[in-house]
Amino acid sequence: MTGEYDVLVLGGSGVDTIVYVPELPLPYADSYMIRPGIETRAGQTGDFVALGLSSLGLRTHHLDMIGDDAQGDLVRAFHRDRGIGFTEVPLPGGTKRAVNLVGPDGRRLSLYDDSRSHPSDRLPEELVRSLAAKSRHAHVSITYPCAFALPQLREAGPTISTDLHDWDGENPYHEPFAYGADIVFVSTTALVDPEKTMRRIVERGRAEVVVATAGTEGAYLLTGDGLLHVPAVAPRAPVVDSNGAGDAFAAGFLFGLLTGEAPSRCALFGAVAGAYACTVPATGSDAVDRATLLRETTEPTPRP
């Protein structure tokens, strides 16, 4: 391996308040009694990708903007306690935060506080170049202001991945990420025609691999060899929450990529890592380790 880091993760730090609700959508009522309760913990998309990569033994470093506040302290502790390198840049508006409503079946509805960012927020260009030059790969969250860091990443030379999450295929905000990365992850949730969107990403951008995750239907993998359906994998424990499953899929896929596996096997790694994440409560933060991932991918259990 070359470089100081296997993966540099940019953006996606924050704090979530988890609220378990009796059903989704939640009907209007004056009040609800909530069990097992309401809990605030560190961990948004970039944090969970970094956790997944680190748990799989990859040398991981995380760069993002966070606030000098109690929420920022939770993010700092998240990385410190797990031995994940973290470089922080001050975010004047305060650490990003969200509320996640989690239903009994593990489905999630996220409410993001959009007031923390300002158009002038930037990751320092020389800092991005310096960290990227030490890294084999960079995974870019679509959180503001990571789009402005893409040129520095390309100059420094690592391969680049991004996760578009629930992109509808039309919102122009996502396009710099979609067309500027070598590996693109996207959810099929809001896509009318997933294959059409995947092919457009390849045609208009630099991506060599596009993965569309589809929940219990598995995922779709587009490479130069064509489109491949990747079946879902049944978790070995009960499903309790889907929070972080997409981040875990990305981490598992990138682990395979950086250890020299073919894209189809990378997708299997992603499926197993994502399934494992569904067994972890939203109030927790855990990721599959390398030994478990390799064992589970030897004899995966297809979902009925």
Phi and psi restraints in degrees (value plus and minus 20) as a CYANA .aco file:
   2 THR   PHI    -133.2   -93.2
   2 THR   PSI     138.8   178.8
   3 GLY   PHI      64.6   104.6
   3 GLY   PSI     141.1   181.1
   4 GLU   PHI     -96.4   -56.4
   4 GLU   PSI     -51.7   -11.7
   5 TYR   PHI    -143.2  -103.2
   5 TYR   PSI     126.4   166.4
   6 ASP   PHI     -97.8   -57.8
   6 ASP   PSI     -62.9   -22.9
   7 VAL   PHI    -157.8  -117.8
   7 VAL   PSI     111.8   151.8
   8 LEU   PHI    -123.0   -83.0
   8 LEU   PSI     100.5   140.5
   9 VAL   PHI    -118.7   -78.7
   9 VAL   PSI     108.3   148.3
  10 LEU   PHI    -130.6   -90.6
  10 LEU   PSI     109.8   149.8
  11 GLY   PHI      56.6    96.6
  11 GLY   PSI    -199.1  -159.1
  12 GLY   PHI      62.0   102.0
  12 GLY   PSI       0.3    40.3
  13 SER   PHI    -109.5   -69.5
  13 SER   PSI     127.2   167.2
  14 GLY   PHI     151.3   191.3
  14 GLY   PSI    -194.2  -154.2
  15 VAL   PHI    -147.0  -107.0
  15 VAL   PSI     116.9   156.9
  16 ASP   PHI    -134.7   -94.7
  16 ASP   PSI     120.5   160.5
  17 THR   PHI    -123.0   -83.0
  17 THR   PSI      99.2   139.2
  18 ILE   PHI    -114.4   -74.4
  18 ILE   PSI     106.4   146.4
  19 VAL   PHI    -146.1  -106.1
  19 VAL   PSI      96.1   136.1
  20 TYR   PHI    -103.3   -63.3
  20 TYR   PSI     105.1   145.1
  21 VAL   PHI    -137.2   -97.2
  21 VAL   PSI     135.3   175.3
  22 PRO   PHI     -89.6   -49.6
  22 PRO   PSI     -43.0    -3.0
  23 GLU   PHI    -184.2  -144.2
  23 GLU   PSI     138.7   178.7
  24 LEU   PHI    -149.6  -109.6
  24 LEU   PSI     110.9   150.9
  25 PRO   PHI     -87.1   -47.1
  25 PRO   PSI     135.6   175.6
  26 LEU   PHI    -109.7   -69.7
  26 LEU   PSI      94.5   134.5
  27 PRO   PHI     -82.6   -42.6
  27 PRO   PSI     129.9   169.9
  28 TYR   PHI     -85.1   -45.1
  28 TYR   PSI     117.8   157.8
  29 ALA   PHI    -176.3  -136.3
  29 ALA   PSI     139.1   179.1
  30 ASP   PHI     -85.9   -45.9
  30 ASP   PSI     -53.9   -13.9
  31 SER   PHI    -182.3  -142.3
  31 SER   PSI     139.6   179.6
  32 TYR   PHI    -153.4  -113.4
  32 TYR   PSI     123.8   163.8
  33 MET   PHI    -112.1   -72.1
  33 MET   PSI     103.6   143.6
  34 ILE   PHI    -128.8   -88.8
  34 ILE   PSI     109.0   149.0
  35 ARG   PHI    -152.6  -112.6
  35 ARG   PSI     120.8   160.8
  36 PRO   PHI    -101.2   -61.2
  36 PRO   PSI     -16.6    23.4
  37 GLY   PHI     112.0   152.0
  37 GLY   PSI    -189.0  -149.0
  38 ILE   PHI    -141.2  -101.2
  38 ILE   PSI     110.4   150.4
  39 GLU   PHI    -160.7  -120.7
  39 GLU   PSI     121.1   161.1
  40 THR   PHI    -127.7   -87.7
  40 THR   PSI     110.9   150.9
  41 ARG   PHI    -166.5  -126.5
  41 ARG   PSI     135.3   175.3
  42 ALA   PHI     -92.5   -52.5
  42 ALA   PSI     129.1   169.1
  43 GLY   PHI     113.9   153.9
  43 GLY   PSI      78.9   118.9
  44 GLN   PHI    -141.1  -101.1
  44 GLN   PSI    -186.2  -146.2
  45 THR   PHI     -76.0   -36.0
  45 THR   PSI     -66.3   -26.3
  46 GLY   PHI     -87.7   -47.7
  46 GLY   PSI     -59.0   -19.0
  47 ASP   PHI     -79.9   -39.9
  47 ASP   PSI     -63.3   -23.3
  48 PHE   PHI     -94.5   -54.5
  48 PHE   PSI     -53.5   -13.5
  49 VAL   PHI     -84.2   -44.2
  49 VAL   PSI     -64.8   -24.8
  50 ALA   PHI     -80.9   -40.9
  50 ALA   PSI     -62.1   -22.1
  51 LEU   PHI     -81.9   -41.9
  51 LEU   PSI     -66.2   -26.2
  52 GLY   PHI     -81.9   -41.9
  52 GLY   PSI     -63.1   -23.1
  53 LEU   PHI     -86.0   -46.0
  53 LEU   PSI     -65.0   -25.0
  54 SER   PHI     -83.4   -43.4
  54 SER   PSI     -60.4   -20.4
  55 SER   PHI     -83.9   -43.9
  55 SER   PSI     -45.0    -5.0
  56 LEU   PHI    -109.7   -69.7
  56 LEU   PSI     -13.0    27.0
  57 GLY   PHI      69.0   109.0
  57 GLY   PSI     -10.8    29.2
  58 LEU   PHI    -106.7   -66.7
  58 LEU   PSI     121.0   161.0
  59 ARG   PHI     -92.4   -52.4
  59 ARG   PSI      90.5   130.5
  60 THR   PHI    -141.7  -101.7
  60 THR   PSI     118.4   158.4
  61 HIS   PHI    -153.4  -113.4
  61 HIS   PSI     123.6   163.6
  62 HIS   PHI    -140.9  -100.9
  62 HIS   PSI     114.0   154.0
  63 LEU   PHI    -145.5  -105.5
  63 LEU   PSI     107.8   147.8
  64 ASP   PHI    -184.4  -144.4
  64 ASP   PSI     152.2   192.2
  65 MET   PHI    -119.1   -79.1
  65 MET   PSI     106.6   146.6
  66 ILE   PHI    -157.4  -117.4
  66 ILE   PSI     145.3   185.3
  67 GLY   PHI    -112.2   -72.2
  67 GLY   PSI     143.9   183.9
  68 ASP   PHI    -109.7   -69.7
  68 ASP   PSI      53.1    93.1
  69 ASP   PHI    -169.2  -129.2
  69 ASP   PSI     158.2   198.2
  70 ALA   PHI     -82.7   -42.7
  70 ALA   PSI     -56.2   -16.2
  71 GLN   PHI     -85.4   -45.4
  71 GLN   PSI     -59.7   -19.7
  72 GLY   PHI     -82.3   -42.3
  72 GLY   PSI     -56.6   -16.6
  73 ASP   PHI     -81.7   -41.7
  73 ASP   PSI     -57.4   -17.4
  74 LEU   PHI     -85.1   -45.1
  74 LEU   PSI     -60.3   -20.3
  75 VAL   PHI     -85.5   -45.5
  75 VAL   PSI     -62.9   -22.9
  76 ARG   PHI     -80.7   -40.7
  76 ARG   PSI     -63.9   -23.9
  77 ALA   PHI     -86.1   -46.1
  77 ALA   PSI     -57.4   -17.4
  78 PHE   PHI     -74.5   -34.5
  78 PHE   PSI     -67.0   -27.0
  79 HIS   PHI     -95.0   -55.0
  79 HIS   PSI     -63.8   -23.8
  80 ARG   PHI     -81.3   -41.3
  80 ARG   PSI     -64.8   -24.8
  81 ASP   PHI     -88.6   -48.6
  81 ASP   PSI     -42.6    -2.6
  82 ARG   PHI    -125.8   -85.8
  82 ARG   PSI     -15.3    24.7
  83 GLY   PHI      48.4    88.4
  83 GLY   PSI       9.8    49.8
  84 ILE   PHI    -119.5   -79.5
  84 ILE   PSI     102.0   142.0
  85 GLY   PHI     -80.5   -40.5
  85 GLY   PSI     117.7   157.7
  86 PHE   PHI    -162.2  -122.2
  86 PHE   PSI     103.2   143.2
  87 THR   PHI    -128.9   -88.9
  87 THR   PSI     101.9   141.9
  88 GLU   PHI    -128.6   -88.6
  88 GLU   PSI     124.7   164.7
  89 VAL   PHI    -138.2   -98.2
  89 VAL   PSI     115.6   155.6
  90 PRO   PHI     -80.5   -40.5
  90 PRO   PSI     113.8   153.8
  91 LEU   PHI    -131.4   -91.4
  91 LEU   PSI      84.3   124.3
  92 PRO   PHI     -76.7   -36.7
  92 PRO   PSI     -53.5   -13.5
  93 GLY   PHI     -97.4   -57.4
  93 GLY   PSI     -24.8    15.2
  94 GLY   PHI      77.5   117.5
  94 GLY   PSI     140.0   180.0
  95 THR   PHI     -81.0   -41.0
  95 THR   PSI     119.6   159.6
  96 LYS   PHI     -87.3   -47.3
  96 LYS   PSI     126.2   166.2
  97 ARG   PHI    -167.5  -127.5
  97 ARG   PSI     139.0   179.0
  98 ALA   PHI    -171.0  -131.0
  98 ALA   PSI     143.8   183.8
  99 VAL   PHI    -136.2   -96.2
  99 VAL   PSI     106.4   146.4
 100 ASN   PHI    -128.4   -88.4
 100 ASN   PSI      97.8   137.8
 101 LEU   PHI    -109.9   -69.9
 101 LEU   PSI     104.3   144.3
 102 VAL   PHI    -137.4   -97.4
 102 VAL   PSI     102.4   142.4
 103 GLY   PHI    -104.2   -64.2
 103 GLY   PSI     151.5   191.5
 104 PRO   PHI     -81.1   -41.1
 104 PRO   PSI     -46.4    -6.4
 105 ASP   PHI    -109.7   -69.7
 105 ASP   PSI     -14.3    25.7
 106 GLY   PHI      71.0   111.0
 106 GLY   PSI     -25.8    14.2
 107 ARG   PHI     -87.9   -47.9
 107 ARG   PSI     134.2   174.2
 108 ARG   PHI    -150.3  -110.3
 108 ARG   PSI     122.8   162.8
 109 LEU   PHI    -142.8  -102.8
 109 LEU   PSI     100.2   140.2
 110 SER   PHI    -123.8   -83.8
 110 SER   PSI     114.0   154.0
 111 LEU   PHI    -133.9   -93.9
 111 LEU   PSI      88.3   128.3
 112 TYR   PHI    -114.5   -74.5
 112 TYR   PSI     114.3   154.3
 113 ASP   PHI     -98.2   -58.2
 113 ASP   PSI      89.0   129.0
 114 ASP   PHI    -113.1   -73.1
 114 ASP   PSI      -5.8    34.2
 115 SER   PHI    -117.4   -77.4
 115 SER   PSI     -21.4    18.6
 116 ARG   PHI    -104.5   -64.5
 116 ARG   PSI     -46.6    -6.6
 117 SER   PHI    -112.2   -72.2
 117 SER   PSI     134.7   174.7
 118 HIS   PHI    -151.5  -111.5
 118 HIS   PSI     126.7   166.7
 119 PRO   PHI     -75.1   -35.1
 119 PRO   PSI     -42.4    -2.4
 120 SER   PHI    -107.3   -67.3
 120 SER   PSI     -26.7    13.3
 121 ASP   PHI     -82.3   -42.3
 121 ASP   PSI     111.8   151.8
 122 ARG   PHI    -165.7  -125.7
 122 ARG   PSI     126.5   166.5
 123 LEU   PHI    -103.1   -63.1
 123 LEU   PSI     110.5   150.5
 124 PRO   PHI     -76.2   -36.2
 124 PRO   PSI     108.4   148.4
 125 GLU   PHI     -79.1   -39.1
 125 GLU   PSI     -65.2   -25.2
 126 GLU   PHI     -87.0   -47.0
 126 GLU   PSI     -52.5   -12.5
 127 LEU   PHI     -86.4   -46.4
 127 LEU   PSI     -63.9   -23.9
 128 VAL   PHI     -81.0   -41.0
 128 VAL   PSI     -67.3   -27.3
 129 ARG   PHI     -79.9   -39.9
 129 ARG   PSI     -63.9   -23.9
 130 SER   PHI     -82.3   -42.3
 130 SER   PSI     -67.7   -27.7
 131 LEU   PHI     -89.6   -49.6
 131 LEU   PSI     -58.7   -18.7
 132 ALA   PHI     -85.9   -45.9
 132 ALA   PSI     -55.4   -15.4
 133 ALA   PHI     -85.7   -45.7
 133 ALA   PSI     -40.4    -0.4
 134 LYS   PHI    -113.4   -73.4
 134 LYS   PSI     -18.0    22.0
 135 SER   PHI    -137.6   -97.6
 135 SER   PSI     124.1   164.1
 136 ARG   PHI     -95.5   -55.5
 136 ARG   PSI     -52.7   -12.7
 137 HIS   PHI    -166.6  -126.6
 137 HIS   PSI     131.6   171.6
 138 ALA   PHI    -148.0  -108.0
 138 ALA   PSI     110.1   150.1
 139 HIS   PHI    -130.0   -90.0
 139 HIS   PSI     102.3   142.3
 140 VAL   PHI    -129.1   -89.1
 140 VAL   PSI     100.2   140.2
 141 SER   PHI     -93.5   -53.5
 141 SER   PSI     132.4   172.4
 142 ILE   PHI    -105.7   -65.7
 142 ILE   PSI      -7.0    33.0
 143 THR   PHI     -93.5   -53.5
 143 THR   PSI     123.9   163.9
 144 TYR   PHI     -86.3   -46.3
 144 TYR   PSI     115.9   155.9
 145 PRO   PHI    -129.1   -89.1
 145 PRO   PSI      16.7    56.7
 146 CYS   PHI     -83.5   -43.5
 146 CYS   PSI     -45.6    -5.6
 147 ALA   PHI     -78.7   -38.7
 147 ALA   PSI     -53.0   -13.0
 148 PHE   PHI     -94.3   -54.3
 148 PHE   PSI     -33.2     6.8
 149 ALA   PHI    -109.5   -69.5
 149 ALA   PSI     -31.3     8.7
 150 LEU   PHI     -78.8   -38.8
 150 LEU   PSI     -62.7   -22.7
 151 PRO   PHI     -80.6   -40.6
 151 PRO   PSI     -59.8   -19.8
 152 GLN   PHI     -86.6   -46.6
 152 GLN   PSI     -56.5   -16.5
 153 LEU   PHI     -83.5   -43.5
 153 LEU   PSI     -64.0   -24.0
 154 ARG   PHI     -84.5   -44.5
 154 ARG   PSI     -57.6   -17.6
 155 GLU   PHI     -83.9   -43.9
 155 GLU   PSI     -58.4   -18.4
 156 ALA   PHI     -94.7   -54.7
 156 ALA   PSI     -46.9    -6.9
 157 GLY   PHI      84.5   124.5
 157 GLY   PSI     -27.5    12.5
 158 PRO   PHI     -91.1   -51.1
 158 PRO   PSI     136.8   176.8
 159 THR   PHI     -86.4   -46.4
 159 THR   PSI     136.3   176.3
 160 ILE   PHI    -148.7  -108.7
 160 ILE   PSI     117.5   157.5
 161 SER   PHI    -148.0  -108.0
 161 SER   PSI     141.2   181.2
 162 THR   PHI    -171.6  -131.6
 162 THR   PSI     139.6   179.6
 163 ASP   PHI    -142.0  -102.0
 163 ASP   PSI      97.0   137.0
 164 LEU   PHI    -103.7   -63.7
 164 LEU   PSI     -26.2    13.8
 165 HIS   PHI      34.2    74.2
 165 HIS   PSI    -147.4  -107.4
 166 ASP   PHI    -112.8   -72.8
 166 ASP   PSI      25.9    65.9
 167 TRP   PHI     -80.2   -40.2
 167 TRP   PSI     122.1   162.1
 168 ASP   PHI    -111.9   -71.9
 168 ASP   PSI     -17.3    22.7
 169 GLY   PHI      65.2   105.2
 169 GLY   PSI     -24.6    15.4
 170 GLU   PHI    -143.6  -103.6
 170 GLU   PSI     -53.0   -13.0
 171 ASN   PHI     -77.9   -37.9
 171 ASN   PSI      98.9   138.9
 172 PRO   PHI     -87.3   -47.3
 172 PRO   PSI     -39.1     0.9
 173 TYR   PHI     -77.2   -37.2
 173 TYR   PSI     -57.0   -17.0
 174 HIS   PHI     -99.1   -59.1
 174 HIS   PSI     -36.2     3.8
 175 GLU   PHI     -82.4   -42.4
 175 GLU   PSI     -61.8   -21.8
 176 PRO   PHI     -76.9   -36.9
 176 PRO   PSI     -56.0   -16.0
 177 PHE   PHI     -92.9   -52.9
 177 PHE   PSI     -67.0   -27.0
 178 ALA   PHI     -80.5   -40.5
 178 ALA   PSI     -59.3   -19.3
 179 TYR   PHI    -119.4   -79.4
 179 TYR   PSI     -20.6    19.4
 180 GLY   PHI    -130.8   -90.8
 180 GLY   PSI     -17.4    22.6
 181 ALA   PHI    -131.9   -91.9
 181 ALA   PSI     134.6   174.6
 182 ASP   PHI    -103.7   -63.7
 182 ASP   PSI     -51.3   -11.3
 183 ILE   PHI    -147.1  -107.1
 183 ILE   PSI     105.3   145.3
 184 VAL   PHI    -141.8  -101.8
 184 VAL   PSI     106.8   146.8
 185 PHE   PHI    -125.5   -85.5
 185 PHE   PSI     122.1   162.1
 186 VAL   PHI    -171.7  -131.7
 186 VAL   PSI     128.9   168.9
 187 SER   PHI    -109.4   -69.4
 187 SER   PSI     127.7   167.7
 188 THR   PHI    -101.1   -61.1
 188 THR   PSI     -23.0    17.0
 189 THR   PHI     -69.3   -29.3
 189 THR   PSI     -67.2   -27.2
 190 ALA   PHI    -129.2   -89.2
 190 ALA   PSI      -9.4    30.6
 191 LEU   PHI    -113.3   -73.3
 191 LEU   PSI     105.1   145.1
 192 VAL   PHI     -90.7   -50.7
 192 VAL   PSI     -61.5   -21.5
 193 ASP   PHI    -154.3  -114.3
 193 ASP   PSI      67.0   107.0
 194 PRO   PHI     -75.3   -35.3
 194 PRO   PSI     -63.9   -23.9
 195 GLU   PHI     -83.0   -43.0
 195 GLU   PSI     -61.0   -21.0
 196 LYS   PHI     -81.0   -41.0
 196 LYS   PSI     -63.9   -23.9
 197 THR   PHI     -85.4   -45.4
 197 THR   PSI     -62.1   -22.1
 198 MET   PHI     -80.6   -40.6
 198 MET   PSI     -64.0   -24.0
 199 ARG   PHI     -88.7   -48.7
 199 ARG   PSI     -53.7   -13.7
 200 ARG   PHI     -86.7   -46.7
 200 ARG   PSI     -56.7   -16.7
 201 ILE   PHI     -79.9   -39.9
 201 ILE   PSI     -63.1   -23.1
 202 VAL   PHI     -87.5   -47.5
 202 VAL   PSI     -63.8   -23.8
 203 GLU   PHI     -87.7   -47.7
 203 GLU   PSI     -57.3   -17.3
 204 ARG   PHI    -114.5   -74.5
 204 ARG   PSI     -38.3     1.7
 205 GLY   PHI    -138.2   -98.2
 205 GLY   PSI    -174.0  -134.0
 206 ARG   PHI    -132.2   -92.2
 206 ARG   PSI     -14.8    25.2
 207 ALA   PHI     -86.1   -46.1
 207 ALA   PSI     115.6   155.6
 208 GLU   PHI    -121.7   -81.7
 208 GLU   PSI     -38.4     1.6
 209 VAL   PHI    -158.1  -118.1
 209 VAL   PSI     110.7   150.7
 210 VAL   PHI    -147.4  -107.4
 210 VAL   PSI     111.4   151.4
 211 VAL   PHI    -141.8  -101.8
 211 VAL   PSI     106.7   146.7
 212 ALA   PHI    -132.1   -92.1
 212 ALA   PSI      92.2   132.2
 213 THR   PHI    -103.6   -63.6
 213 THR   PSI     122.6   162.6
 214 ALA   PHI    -153.2  -113.2
 214 ALA   PSI      12.5    52.5
 215 GLY   PHI      41.7    81.7
 215 GLY   PSI    -149.5  -109.5
 216 THR   PHI     -88.2   -48.2
 216 THR   PSI     -32.2     7.8
 217 GLU   PHI    -104.7   -64.7
 217 GLU   PSI     -23.0    17.0
 218 GLY   PHI      75.5   115.5
 218 GLY   PSI    -154.8  -114.8
 219 ALA   PHI    -172.3  -132.3
 219 ALA   PSI     145.2   185.2
 220 TYR   PHI    -143.0  -103.0
 220 TYR   PSI     112.3   152.3
 221 LEU   PHI    -137.4   -97.4
 221 LEU   PSI     101.9   141.9
 222 LEU   PHI    -133.3   -93.3
 222 LEU   PSI     100.5   140.5
 223 THR   PHI    -153.0  -113.0
 223 THR   PSI    -193.5  -153.5
 224 GLY   PHI     -83.4   -43.4
 224 GLY   PSI     -37.2     2.8
 225 ASP   PHI    -107.3   -67.3
 225 ASP   PSI     -22.1    17.9
 226 GLY   PHI      93.5   133.5
 226 GLY   PSI    -186.6  -146.6
 227 LEU   PHI    -118.4   -78.4
 227 LEU   PSI     111.4   151.4
 228 LEU   PHI    -147.4  -107.4
 228 LEU   PSI     114.5   154.5
 229 HIS   PHI    -108.8   -68.8
 229 HIS   PSI     110.8   150.8
 230 VAL   PHI    -129.7   -89.7
 230 VAL   PSI      93.1   133.1
 231 PRO   PHI     -83.0   -43.0
 231 PRO   PSI     133.1   173.1
 232 ALA   PHI     -89.3   -49.3
 232 ALA   PSI     138.5   178.5
 233 VAL   PHI    -136.9   -96.9
 233 VAL   PSI     111.4   151.4
 234 ALA   PHI     -94.9   -54.9
 234 ALA   PSI     110.1   150.1
 235 PRO   PHI     -83.5   -43.5
 235 PRO   PSI     134.7   174.7
 236 ARG   PHI    -103.0   -63.0
 236 ARG   PSI     -25.3    14.7
 237 ALA   PHI    -153.3  -113.3
 237 ALA   PSI     144.9   184.9
 238 PRO   PHI     -79.5   -39.5
 238 PRO   PSI     123.4   163.4
 239 VAL   PHI     -97.0   -57.0
 239 VAL   PSI     106.7   146.7
 240 VAL   PHI    -141.3  -101.3
 240 VAL   PSI     -40.1    -0.1
 241 ASP   PHI    -189.5  -149.5
 241 ASP   PSI     118.0   158.0
 242 SER   PHI    -112.8   -72.8
 242 SER   PSI     -20.6    19.4
 243 ASN   PHI     -80.7   -40.7
 243 ASN   PSI     106.6   146.6
 244 GLY   PHI      65.2   105.2
 244 GLY   PSI     -19.7    20.3
 245 ALA   PHI     -86.0   -46.0
 245 ALA   PSI     -60.7   -20.7
 246 GLY   PHI     -86.3   -46.3
 246 GLY   PSI     -58.1   -18.1
 247 ASP   PHI     -84.8   -44.8
 247 ASP   PSI     -60.9   -20.9
 248 ALA   PHI     -84.9   -44.9
 248 ALA   PSI     -60.3   -20.3
 249 PHE   PHI     -77.8   -37.8
 249 PHE   PSI     -67.7   -27.7
 250 ALA   PHI     -80.0   -40.0
 250 ALA   PSI     -62.9   -22.9
 251 ALA   PHI     -83.4   -43.4
 251 ALA   PSI     -64.3   -24.3
 252 GLY   PHI     -83.3   -43.3
 252 GLY   PSI     -62.0   -22.0
 253 PHE   PHI     -82.6   -42.6
 253 PHE   PSI     -66.1   -26.1
 254 LEU   PHI     -86.4   -46.4
 254 LEU   PSI     -54.4   -14.4
 255 PHE   PHI     -77.7   -37.7
 255 PHE   PSI     -67.7   -27.7
 256 GLY   PHI     -81.4   -41.4
 256 GLY   PSI     -63.8   -23.8
 257 LEU   PHI     -80.1   -40.1
 257 LEU   PSI     -64.7   -24.7
 258 LEU   PHI    -100.8   -60.8
 258 LEU   PSI     -28.2    11.8
 259 THR   PHI    -126.6   -86.6
 259 THR   PSI      -6.6    33.4
 260 GLY   PHI      66.3   106.3
 260 GLY   PSI      -1.9    38.1
 261 GLU   PHI    -103.9   -63.9
 261 GLU   PSI     136.6   176.6
 262 ALA   PHI     -88.5   -48.5
 262 ALA   PSI     132.9   172.9
 263 PRO   PHI     -74.4   -34.4
 263 PRO   PSI     -57.0   -17.0
 264 SER   PHI     -85.1   -45.1
 264 SER   PSI     -57.0   -17.0
 265 ARG   PHI     -95.2   -55.2
 265 ARG   PSI     -53.8   -13.8
 266 CYS   PHI     -77.3   -37.3
 266 CYS   PSI     -62.1   -22.1
 267 ALA   PHI     -85.3   -45.3
 267 ALA   PSI     -55.6   -15.6
 268 LEU   PHI     -84.7   -44.7
 268 LEU   PSI     -63.8   -23.8
 269 PHE   PHI     -76.4   -36.4
 269 PHE   PSI     -64.1   -24.1
 270 GLY   PHI     -81.5   -41.5
 270 GLY   PSI     -62.3   -22.3
 271 ALA   PHI     -82.7   -42.7
 271 ALA   PSI     -62.3   -22.3
 272 VAL   PHI     -88.0   -48.0
 272 VAL   PSI     -63.1   -23.1
 273 ALA   PHI     -83.7   -43.7
 273 ALA   PSI     -60.1   -20.1
 274 GLY   PHI     -85.7   -45.7
 274 GLY   PSI     -60.2   -20.2
 275 ALA   PHI     -83.5   -43.5
 275 ALA   PSI     -60.5   -20.5
 276 TYR   PHI     -80.8   -40.8
 276 TYR   PSI     -62.3   -22.3
 277 ALA   PHI     -80.6   -40.6
 277 ALA   PSI     -50.3   -10.3
 278 CYS   PHI     -90.1   -50.1
 278 CYS   PSI     -31.3     8.7
 279 THR   PHI    -114.5   -74.5
 279 THR   PSI     -20.8    19.2
 280 VAL   PHI    -122.4   -82.4
 280 VAL   PSI     105.9   145.9
 281 PRO   PHI     -78.2   -38.2
 281 PRO   PSI     130.2   170.2
 282 ALA   PHI     -80.1   -40.1
 282 ALA   PSI     -47.0    -7.0
 283 THR   PHI     -98.6   -58.6
 283 THR   PSI     -27.5    12.5
 284 GLY   PHI    -126.0   -86.0
 284 GLY   PSI     157.6   197.6
 285 SER   PHI    -167.6  -127.6
 285 SER   PSI      85.7   125.7
 286 ASP   PHI    -167.6  -127.6
 286 ASP   PSI     133.2   173.2
 287 ALA   PHI    -163.0  -123.0
 287 ALA   PSI     133.5   173.5
 288 VAL   PHI     -83.8   -43.8
 288 VAL   PSI     122.7   162.7
 289 ASP   PHI    -114.7   -74.7
 289 ASP   PSI     151.9   191.9
 290 ARG   PHI     -82.8   -42.8
 290 ARG   PSI     -65.0   -25.0
 291 ALA   PHI     -81.6   -41.6
 291 ALA   PSI     -63.5   -23.5
 292 THR   PHI     -86.0   -46.0
 292 THR   PSI     -63.2   -23.2
 293 LEU   PHI     -79.4   -39.4
 293 LEU   PSI     -66.9   -26.9
 294 LEU   PHI     -86.4   -46.4
 294 LEU   PSI     -56.6   -16.6
 295 ARG   PHI     -86.8   -46.8
 295 ARG   PSI     -63.7   -23.7
 296 GLU   PHI     -89.4   -49.4
 296 GLU   PSI     -47.2    -7.2
 297 THR   PHI    -105.5   -65.5
 297 THR   PSI     -26.5    13.5
 298 THR   PHI     -94.5   -54.5
 298 THR   PSI     -63.2   -23.2
 299 GLU   PHI    -155.9  -115.9
 299 GLU   PSI      51.1    91.1
 300 PRO   PHI     -85.1   -45.1
 300 PRO   PSI     132.0   172.0
 301 THR   PHI    -121.5   -81.5
 301 THR   PSI      91.2   131.2
 302 PRO   PHI     -84.4   -44.4
 302 PRO   PSI     126.7   166.7
 303 ARG   PHI     -99.0   -59.0
 303 ARG   PSI     113.9   153.9
